[in-house]
Amino acid sequence: MSNFRQETGSAIQVRLVARSLGEAARGYHSSDLTKAMEACARRCLWERASYLLLLTSSSGLRMQIVSWNAVISACQKKKQWQQASRLLACMRIKLIAPDVISF
């Protein structure tokens, strides 16, 4: 029973953190966040780039294809194919059409 409580508590904490991060992202312009994602991608920091994309998605900002491509590129450089595939699936859900660079 305590494991269930711990897992439930952790899930609630994750949601609270995601919500607060989403609120924090509202103070930034999408071009600033795109530049940050591109900088992470150049350094092959796929986890940070993915995190920034999650942050912007939870804030309600609609990121351009260049942002998605930067994060997918970072994943590909580090051979994180499953994450890159998940991002492509998310793009389709959000009605963002992948382009040649996305693949």
C-alpha positions in Angstrom: 0.0 0.0 0.0 2.8 2.4 0.8 4.3 1.9 -2.7 1.0 2.9 -4.2 1.0 6.1 -2.1 4.6 6.9 -3.1 3.9 6.3 -6.8 0.7 8.4 -6.6 2.5 11.1 -4.7 5.3 11.1 -7.3 2.8 11.4 -10.1 1.2 14.3 -8.5 4.5 16.0 -8.0 5.4 15.5 -11.6 2.1 17.1 -12.7 2.6 20.0 -10.3 6.2 20.6 -11.6 5.0 20.4 -15.2 2.2 22.8 -14.6 4.5 25.3 -12.9 7.1 25.0 -15.7 4.3 25.5 -18.2 3.4 28.7 -16.4 7.0 29.8 -16.4 7.3 29.2 -20.1 4.5 31.7 -20.8 6.9 34.5 -20.0 9.2 33.6 -22.9 8.7 34.2 -26.6 8.7 31.0 -28.7 11.7 32.2 -30.7 13.7 32.4 -27.5 12.7 28.8 -26.6 13.5 27.7 -30.1 17.0 29.2 -29.8 17.5 27.3 -26.6 16.4 24.0 -28.2 18.7 24.6 -31.1 21.6 25.3 -28.8 20.9 22.0 -26.9 20.7 20.1 -30.2 24.0 21.5 -31.4 25.6 20.1 -28.2 23.6 16.8 -28.6 21.8 17.4 -25.3 18.7 15.6 -26.5 17.2 15.3 -23.0 17.4 19.0 -22.3 16.0 19.8 -25.8 13.1 17.3 -25.2 12.5 18.9 -21.8 12.3 22.4 -23.3 9.8 21.1 -26.0 7.7 19.5 -23.2 7.9 22.8 -21.3 6.6 24.8 -24.2 3.9 22.2 -25.0 2.6 22.3 -21.5 2.5 26.1 -21.6 0.2 26.2 -24.6 2.8 27.7 -27.0 2.7 26.3 -30.5 6.3 25.7 -31.6 7.3 25.9 -35.2 8.6 22.9 -37.2 12.2 24.2 -36.7 11.9 23.6 -33.0 10.6 20.0 -33.4 13.4 19.3 -36.0 16.1 20.6 -33.6 15.0 18.3 -30.9 14.6 15.3 -33.3 18.1 16.0 -34.6 19.5 16.0 -31.1 17.9 12.6 -30.5 19.2 11.2 -33.8 22.7 12.3 -33.0 22.6 10.4 -29.8 20.9 7.4 -31.4 17.7 7.9 -29.3 15.5 6.5 -32.1 12.6 5.7 -29.8 12.4 9.3 -28.5 12.7 10.7 -32.1 9.9 8.4 -33.1 7.8 9.6 -30.2 8.4 13.2 -31.2 7.2 12.5 -34.7 4.1 10.9 -33.3 3.5 14.0 -31.1 3.9 16.2 -34.1 1.1 14.3 -35.9 -1.1 14.5 -32.9 -0.6 18.3 -32.7 -1.2 18.6 -36.4 2.3 19.7 -37.2 3.3 18.2 -40.6 6.8 16.8 -40.6 9.0 18.0 -43.4 12.1 16.5 -45.1 14.4 17.5 -42.2 12.1 15.8 -39.7 12.9 12.5 -41.2 
